[in-house]
């Protein structure tokens, strides 16, 4: 610890005093080691698909990638209109978020490679391992955007986010109630 303190103090002194690029290159390996993450690579990115829909919820199927999602996954969503108004950039202030932990007792969200879980966004079942910032029903006749990532575990970093997926609720008029299959 004492050795680390002196190295950090020297780095601070060099940065405050200014140093040539050659000197800063010599300091860089220490900085890289200090901030390095000890975990292995990231988990593979899951995929999303629309399993079914009705007027007030969408069944989103999350399928784990090649590494699985043993610690579960997180799902985020917002209306496509909000996404477009944000310039097609994810806006955390407008997004709803749900976490599905694979580590909770009796959780169904610890996914092996290629395994899937379906969650009903707009009618979430908050079972073991599930939590959400938004639990209200979705608006009928509305397009939503979704993205997800696999949670980190002790030996791997979290996955990258999925590509943004667009899924729709059914129209407010002219459709029977209940779930409708999506081809």
C-alpha positions as CSV (number, residue, x, y, z in Angstrom):
1,X,0.0,0.0,0.0
2,X,2.9,2.4,0.9
3,X,4.5,1.7,-2.5
4,X,1.2,2.4,-4.3
5,X,0.8,5.7,-2.4
6,X,4.2,6.9,-3.5
7,X,3.6,5.9,-7.2
8,X,0.2,7.7,-7.2
9,X,1.8,10.8,-5.6
10,X,4.5,10.8,-8.3
11,X,1.9,10.5,-11.0
12,X,0.0,13.4,-9.5
13,X,3.1,15.5,-9.3
14,X,4.1,14.8,-12.9
15,X,0.6,15.6,-14.1
16,X,0.5,18.9,-12.2
17,X,4.1,19.9,-13.2
18,X,3.5,18.9,-16.8
19,X,5.6,16.3,-18.6
20,X,6.6,15.4,-22.1
21,X,4.7,12.8,-24.0
22,X,7.6,10.4,-23.5
23,X,7.4,10.8,-19.7
24,X,3.6,10.5,-19.7
25,X,3.9,7.3,-21.8
26,X,6.1,5.9,-19.1
27,X,3.5,6.7,-16.5
28,X,0.6,5.3,-18.5
29,X,1.2,1.6,-17.7
30,X,0.8,2.3,-14.0
31,X,-2.4,4.2,-14.6
32,X,-3.7,1.4,-16.8
33,X,-2.9,-1.1,-14.1
34,X,-4.5,0.9,-11.3
35,X,-7.8,1.2,-13.3
36,X,-7.7,-2.3,-14.9
37,X,-10.7,-4.5,-14.4
38,X,-9.7,-7.9,-13.0
39,X,-12.7,-9.6,-14.7
40,X,-12.4,-11.6,-17.9
41,X,-14.2,-10.5,-21.1
42,X,-17.8,-9.5,-21.3
43,X,-20.7,-11.9,-21.6
44,X,-22.2,-12.3,-25.0
45,X,-25.1,-10.0,-25.9
46,X,-28.6,-11.5,-25.6
47,X,-31.2,-11.1,-28.3
48,X,-34.8,-9.8,-28.0
49,X,-37.9,-10.9,-29.8
50,X,-41.6,-10.2,-29.4
51,X,-43.3,-13.3,-28.2
52,X,-46.9,-12.0,-28.1
53,X,-48.8,-8.8,-27.6
54,X,-52.2,-7.4,-26.5
55,X,-53.5,-3.9,-26.0
56,X,-51.7,-3.2,-22.7
57,X,-48.6,-5.4,-22.6
58,X,-45.9,-6.9,-24.8
59,X,-44.3,-10.3,-24.1
60,X,-40.6,-9.7,-24.7
61,X,-38.5,-12.9,-25.1
62,X,-34.9,-12.4,-23.9
63,X,-32.6,-15.1,-25.3
64,X,-29.1,-15.5,-23.8
65,X,-26.1,-15.5,-26.1
66,X,-23.3,-18.1,-26.3
67,X,-22.0,-17.4,-22.8
68,X,-25.5,-17.5,-21.2
69,X,-26.8,-14.9,-18.7
70,X,-26.2,-16.8,-15.4
71,X,-26.7,-13.7,-13.3
72,X,-29.8,-12.6,-15.2
73,X,-30.5,-9.6,-17.4
74,X,-31.9,-6.1,-17.4
75,X,-34.5,-4.8,-19.8
76,X,-35.2,-1.1,-20.6
77,X,-38.0,0.4,-22.7
78,X,-39.6,3.7,-23.7
79,X,-42.1,4.8,-26.4
80,X,-40.7,5.0,-29.9
81,X,-42.0,8.6,-29.9
82,X,-39.8,9.5,-26.9
83,X,-36.9,7.7,-28.5
84,X,-37.3,9.7,-31.8
85,X,-37.7,12.9,-29.8
86,X,-34.3,12.2,-28.2
87,X,-32.8,11.9,-31.7
88,X,-32.6,8.2,-31.7
89,X,-30.3,8.2,-28.6
90,X,-31.2,6.4,-25.5
91,X,-32.5,8.8,-22.8
92,X,-32.3,7.2,-19.3
93,X,-34.6,9.9,-17.9
94,X,-37.5,8.7,-20.1
95,X,-36.7,5.0,-19.9
96,X,-38.4,2.3,-17.8
97,X,-36.0,-0.3,-16.4
98,X,-36.5,-3.8,-15.0
99,X,-33.9,-6.1,-13.6
100,X,-34.3,-9.9,-13.6
101,X,-31.6,-11.4,-11.3
102,X,-30.4,-14.9,-11.9
103,X,-28.9,-14.9,-8.4
104,X,-32.1,-14.7,-6.4
105,X,-33.4,-17.8,-4.7
106,X,-35.7,-19.8,-7.0
107,X,-35.2,-17.3,-9.9
108,X,-36.1,-18.3,-13.4
109,X,-33.8,-15.7,-14.9
110,X,-30.4,-17.5,-14.7
111,X,-30.2,-18.4,-18.4
112,X,-27.9,-20.9,-20.0
113,X,-26.5,-20.4,-23.5
114,X,-29.4,-20.1,-25.9
115,X,-32.1,-20.3,-23.1
116,X,-34.9,-17.8,-23.1
117,X,-37.2,-16.1,-20.6
118,X,-40.4,-14.2,-21.5
119,X,-41.4,-11.1,-19.5
120,X,-44.7,-9.3,-19.9
121,X,-43.8,-5.7,-20.1
122,X,-46.9,-3.7,-19.0
123,X,-48.0,-6.6,-16.8
124,X,-44.8,-7.6,-15.1
125,X,-44.7,-10.5,-12.7
126,X,-42.4,-9.4,-9.9
127,X,-41.4,-12.8,-8.9
128,X,-38.1,-13.9,-7.3
129,X,-35.3,-11.7,-8.7
130,X,-37.5,-9.2,-10.5
131,X,-37.7,-5.5,-9.9
132,X,-38.9,-2.6,-12.0
133,X,-39.1,1.2,-12.1
134,X,-42.4,1.0,-14.2
135,X,-45.1,-1.5,-13.6
136,X,-48.0,0.3,-15.3
137,X,-49.9,-1.1,-18.3
138,X,-48.6,0.0,-21.7
139,X,-50.6,2.3,-24.0
140,X,-52.7,0.6,-26.7
141,X,-51.7,1.2,-30.3
142,X,-48.2,2.3,-29.4
143,X,-44.8,1.3,-30.6
144,X,-42.1,0.8,-27.9
145,X,-38.4,0.5,-28.1
146,X,-36.5,-2.1,-26.0
147,X,-32.9,-2.9,-25.2
148,X,-31.3,-5.4,-22.8
149,X,-28.0,-6.6,-21.4
150,X,-26.8,-9.7,-19.5
151,X,-25.8,-8.9,-15.9
152,X,-22.1,-9.2,-14.9
153,X,-21.0,-12.1,-12.8
154,X,-17.9,-12.5,-10.7
155,X,-15.8,-13.7,-13.6
156,X,-17.3,-11.8,-16.5
157,X,-18.3,-8.2,-17.3
158,X,-21.9,-7.4,-18.3
159,X,-22.7,-7.8,-21.9
160,X,-23.1,-4.9,-24.3
161,X,-26.7,-3.6,-24.9
162,X,-28.7,-5.4,-27.5
163,X,-29.6,-3.4,-30.6
164,X,-32.8,-1.4,-30.1
165,X,-35.9,-3.5,-31.0
166,X,-39.3,-2.0,-31.9
167,X,-42.4,-3.8,-30.7
168,X,-46.1,-2.8,-30.7
169,X,-49.1,-3.1,-28.6
170,X,-52.4,-3.9,-30.4
171,X,-54.7,-1.1,-31.6
172,X,-57.1,0.4,-29.2
173,X,-60.0,-0.5,-31.5
174,X,-61.1,-3.5,-33.6
175,X,-59.2,-6.3,-32.0
176,X,-60.3,-9.0,-29.6
177,X,-59.1,-8.9,-26.1
178,X,-56.5,-11.3,-24.9
179,X,-53.1,-12.3,-26.2
180,X,-52.4,-12.4,-29.9
181,X,-49.6,-14.5,-31.4
182,X,-46.9,-12.7,-33.4
183,X,-45.4,-14.5,-36.4
